[in-house]
Amino acid sequence: MITVIGTGTGAPADSGALDGADLVVGGRRHLEAVRLPEGVRRVVLGPLPPALDVIERYTGAGRRVVVLASGDPGFFGIVRALAERFGAGALEVRPGVSSVAAAFARAGLPWDDAVVVSAHGRELRTAVNVCRARPKVAVLTGPGAGPAELGAALARTPSGERVLVVATALGDPARERVERVTPAEAAARDWGTAVNVVLCLDEERALGPMPTLAGPEAPGAGWALEQDAFARREAGVTTVEVRALALARLGPRPGDLVWDVGAGTGPVAVECARFGAAVVAVEEEADGAARVRADAAARGVDVAVVQGAAPGALSGLADDPDAVFVGEGGGGRGGDLPVVVSACARRARRTVVVALAAPDRVPAVRQALTDAGLTCDGVVLQASRLAPQPPEEVSRPAADPVFLLWGVRPPAAGSVPGSRSGAAAASRSGSGSGSGSGSGSGSEGFDR
């Protein structure tokens, strides 16, 4: 049996729990905080695989092993790696209070409706995009992904108003600090190595209704919403049927950044935000931009709106998108749509979807996608709606055809299609875990 002890938010482990241990494994600060039994071997955690090898030798010989960890070791912590290696039945887990629970407690907020995202050993952009899209997020920090880096990313991009709550040295009476700062203020600070967790809050929406399921509130039932669910101008190329396929090809998800270029009244932007993606809508017309904002507010989602014509307006967007939707008006008044598609395709990390009403535009748009290194495909969509009063008429005349093209960036060699680069590998290797004690240690489980 391997006993895994969570030490809470800085509180030392019960030394009595170590009695009879042959091997004690933990971060340096954990080992220094306890009285070890006479003759016990101690292993200071560095790279995880060698430590697991030592644990295996001791357990294989029937000897008792104790692992000291931070907070709740089953929450972004070492329990996952131990269970994968030795089986859940070999573990006795005694959890402490997680840094996330403690940080929300210090802030006086419930966290049953919060999103928790780890930036330790992973791309910071995923955490940034979740913070843009959700009103209540806890970010477990890591090297190069602390409050300063998170604040800088949020400050330089269009997003709703956010405040960062930086929790440092939780549980240490002499050093604990919980500070509220703007993203720009966070970016200007050196936060040291004792940060536990950063809360990113839209304070106006931080207290939502009591959820039924833990985590953020799920979007309302259905997707590809009816046109009357949005501020009307005209259906154009984003009818319900077209939008359904466009959303399927865009694949918006939490942690993604999606651009809607030539957004019109913004139905695609709003629906992508309902899926949890961070969304930037680029729209040249002032009335269209205002309607995107109104529809997003009505649906309770965040959509950052940039009023301006592409491709010029895209140069002010610092972060590359995962997916881009370009509508018929993406080129603006008198603009060159293939030039806009080309600009989007060069920056898109995963896919670009283009909706067209004019067939003569298809060849140039297809060329723009393929010239940017994307694999291009498409369909022509034409829907005939059932008449409201059958049997006099079975269906109404078909709507005008819409040409939907999509370009997909081929996966890099060795990557898993559909995965976020590096995240899965970091989780498997243990590089996503840390002590919860600093910008170099975002998750709950253990020290380096």
Sequence and secondary structure as in RCSB ss.txt:
>XXXX:A:sequence
MITVIGTGTGAPADSGALDGADLVVGGRRHLEAVRLPEGVRRVVLGPLPPALDVIERYTGAGRRVVVLASGDPGF
FGIVRALAERFGAGALEVRPGVSSVAAAFARAGLPWDDAVVVSAHGRELRTAVNVCRARPKVAVLTGPGAGPAEL
GAALARTPSGERVLVVATALGDPARERVERVTPAEAAARDWGTAVNVVLCLDEERALGPMPTLAGPEAPGAGWAL
EQDAFARREAGVTTVEVRALALARLGPRPGDLVWDVGAGTGPVAVECARFGAAVVAVEEEADGAARVRADAAARG
VDVAVVQGAAPGALSGLADDPDAVFVGEGGGGRGGDLPVVVSACARRARRTVVVALAAPDRVPAVRQALTDAGLT
CDGVVLQASRLAPQPPEEVSRPAADPVFLLWGVRPPAAGSVPGSRSGAAAASRSGSGSGSGSGSGSGSEGFDR
>XXXX:A:secstr
 EEEEE BSS    GGGGTT SEEEE HHHHHTS   TT EEEE SSHHHHHHHHHHHHHTT  EEEEESB TTS
SSHHHHHHHHH GGGEEEE    HHHHHHHHHT   TT EEEE TTS HHHHHHHHHH SEEEEE BTTBSHHHH
HHHHHTS     EEEEEESTT TTT EEEEE HHHHHT   TT EEEEEEE TTTSS    SSSSS    S SS 
 GGGS  S  TT  HHHHHHHHHHH   TT EEEEET TT HHHHHHHHTT EEEEEESSHHHHHHHHHHHHHTT
   EEEES TTGGGGG  S  SEEEE GGGG TT  HHHHHHHHHHH SSEEEEEES GGGHHHHHHHHHHTT E
EEEEEE    B SSTTT SB      EEEEEEE    TT  TTS TTHHHHHHHTTT   SSBTTB SSS   
